[in-house]
Amino acid sequence: MIALLRFAIRWGVLLALLPGIFGLWALLWERLPHALEHRKLAEAVVTILLGWGLHRFLRRGNGRLADFISFLDTLEHELTHGIVALLFLHPPSTLHVTERKGGHIRLKQSNWMISLAPYLFPLWTAFAALLMLIVEQDLVSIFLTITLFLYGIFLSRLMSELHPKQTDLRDNGLFHSYLVVALFHLLLLPTIIFSAAGIIGWREYFSSFFDYYPLFFEMVKKALHSRGIG
């Protein structure tokens, strides 16, 4: 019974988010023609690609720098587990991180959101983005570049960790895990790029997320009615 309830919650949360995701994609699609003419959009994309490419290049080395980058990747992964676990009131008891042999965190309880957190939330990117809120206005553009660069690094780490043997993914079902990660980043990636380019604002962003629910349910109602249901 508990396993069935967990299954229902896991897929229920995902399905409940779909109307909002469609709404956001509708907004992004509407702004795409204008975005393609925007210089800052290209700059944001290039910065992310630079972070991604440099990380992949340096991780392939065998020196101390490669070991340090591997350590930071593992630290970000395990800390993200721990922070999300704290949000669910499941504080970790131990945290172990190595340079090349991975790491682990011990939790008394877990759930699928805690398990998948490192594949969804770019921790170092979030820290840099938060710093933009407190630094002087003259430094905002610098921290924006750092944020985009760190997100590119995160995408590189994500690509390295998204393999079928990954325990976090297997424990939550590969299909569900890959679907959640794909939907999340198909939303997060364009959101970061469009926001960095100043093409959409956060108030408009969240408004489009919630405004689409009535339209979505109306579309479902019409589809059911056309089939003689309801």
C-alpha positions, 0 to 999 in steps of 0.5 A: 500500500505504501509503495502504491502511494509513493508511486501515485505521489511521484507521478501525480506531482509530475503530471500536476506540473505539466500544465504550468510547463506548457504555459511557460513553453508557450511564453518562450515560443512567443518570445523566440522571434524577438530573442533570436535578434537579441545580442545578449541571447547569443552572449548567454549561450556562448558563456554556457557553452564555454563553461560546458566545454572547459569543464569537459576538457579539464575533467579529462586530465590526470593532474591536480586540477582535474582532481580538484574539479572532480572533488568540486563536482562530487561536493556539489552533488552530495551537498545538493542531496543534503540541502534538499533532505534538510528541506524535507526535515531529513537531516543527513548524518554523514557526508563523505567526498573524495577527489576521484572515487565519488562520495556518499551521504547517509540519510535516515529517510529519502524520497525521489526528490532528494535522490534526483536533486543533484540532477535538477538543481545546479547548486553553484549556479544558484549561489552565484545567482543569489549573490547577484541580489546583494552585490553592487549594481556595477557587478551584476553583469559580472556575476551574471556571466559567472552564473551562466558559466557555472550553469554550463559546468553543471550541464557538463557534470550532468551529462557525465552522471546521467548513466543507467548505472547511477544508483540515484536514477535506478532506485527511482526508476530509470524512465521516471528519472530521465523524464523528470530530468529532461522536462526540468532542464528543457524548462530551466535551460531556456528560462536561464538564457531568456532571463539573462538576456532580459527577454522575460521577467520573473513576474511574467514568468511565474504568471504564465506558469499559473495562468495556463492551468484554466486554459489547459483544463478547458482544452481537456474538457473540450477534447473529452466533450468532442469524444462524447465524454462528460 
